[in-house]
Amino acid sequence: MASTKHWTERMFVERADLYRPTLEENVERAVPEVEGLVRILRGFDVPGDGLLLDLACGIGRHSVILAEWGYRVVGFDISPAFISRAEELAEERGVADRTEFIVGDMRAVGTVLERFRGRLDAVLNLFTSMGYYGEETDRMVLSQLLELSVPGGLLVMDIANRDWIVRNFQAKGFDFGEDGLVMLAERTMDMETSWMHNVWRYYRREGEDLKHLETFEVDHRVYSLHELKGLIEGSGWACQEFYGGFGMEPFRMESKRIIAVARRP
């Protein structure tokens, strides 16, 4: 019988061991991304020791580097395994005193983080970790984040550009990870709804064979720039800038990502 649990719970909670290598492989990539984030935060007058929320922080690869820059960081993720790894990274890098990692579902972020209401100088949502539950839920989550932020607080979102995905669409793909892990992906796009429908099949190499480990149906809403702008502003935020990357380069038609910056009025 097929599981009735949402794919995020199956992938990030029950089988975090399969997705964690992807996050581990991208730890060093976070260094230049955080350098760009710091320029954005400084450019919009976020205090150098400000309190930040890293929503859907994964293993904390951005959180710990931001803490090294002097920020106080709250990392929030649905995965207990990822949060445990984030705490390890914070200890290893000597920033445990400037980080706090909390397990929780983003759909209830306002309730779980009630004690931070009106205190966050900036909220970060990176690595296309919005859209998992649909547009209505995304709007609800953004509204909760608004209430957690200080007046004038900043929102920075990093998501894949829907229009780039359409122009460069690949129906199939694969990835070879550590310990013989192999992931095969099949993708379709619903052009009416902008929902990506993915089937991710994980295998482990055993000699000349592949042993099937798990299959996930990964469905999520993707956004073009004007859709994202409407979503953010419909949640009560005031959009400030849109960039095509962490280098604060102008957003263009060929931009692979959208970096959206908004403020709480």
Steps between C-alpha positions, in 0.01 A plus 500: 500500500632843407588729789254779581773714653613811315821449304686751719446282805599184315814650347625738768385316814465128431781472241718800577799274439427506126474878455762606753794423264363763259516760777845387614634532145382863495657615827788682328265652244336681792812710565470734197120496535528630855745768385226617265238477772714713729526769230123495467443514875745787538354681201159495664632605842459173688718531815830309488399309812134476397272205571438293186267209425624242251171334402539144369865517601582137421833408660569866580756560227400868464411548867843416640684721251267792574576446868871518416430843354358607838126454451281317750320227308194283564493200268162334445436174316255210489778240521634395844798337325588820313464709815728263689763535226461880507574501873812291433618746234443793736710328768772414249522861378482653847171686456268297722456807722358701208274231354185321608350220293135403531300213351164604357264506204512831311121496474491563877809721521312786668382273781826311551703823503247706696771621741673673207191700398601851396870427561650374172713751311496284186346178373683287243346226287760343272560216254145496357346378824164671446222368279486153655139536617357735238441870452233542768723342762800704387296817552399380847862426592619840376227669704621319812857607428382860472368485856828358628700787348580842642343802324721555196632143528637339186391194304747337259375213283710293262301285259536344157361717220198325348560662161861374489378149585253510210760621249760248616271213591657158546255212529758265650813529707726310736742561783783288639563551870727363766500136614372385162175694526323565168192714445299484176249778437203527266334841465184645351361853519132593514501822297152601619585485870882537504532184705809286453432127528814298569566135567830447680627142523791427730730202448828375643762345277584143592760376257344514154149530639284775645302424817180704524473687831205739472279691257362847571240698307628853548237754399543873552381836370756706310476876445588752233605843622160668466332205676748515786454876530123454526544226760732708718297818482177306552647382829552855625866550412623793289731387218828693473722333241533190284844365408616225269748360749677552832739741332206747486517492120186633327228246434481414130298270280781245507545507880489150645399620846296776656632673812206699636548765768200644688433693819238494769333842467 
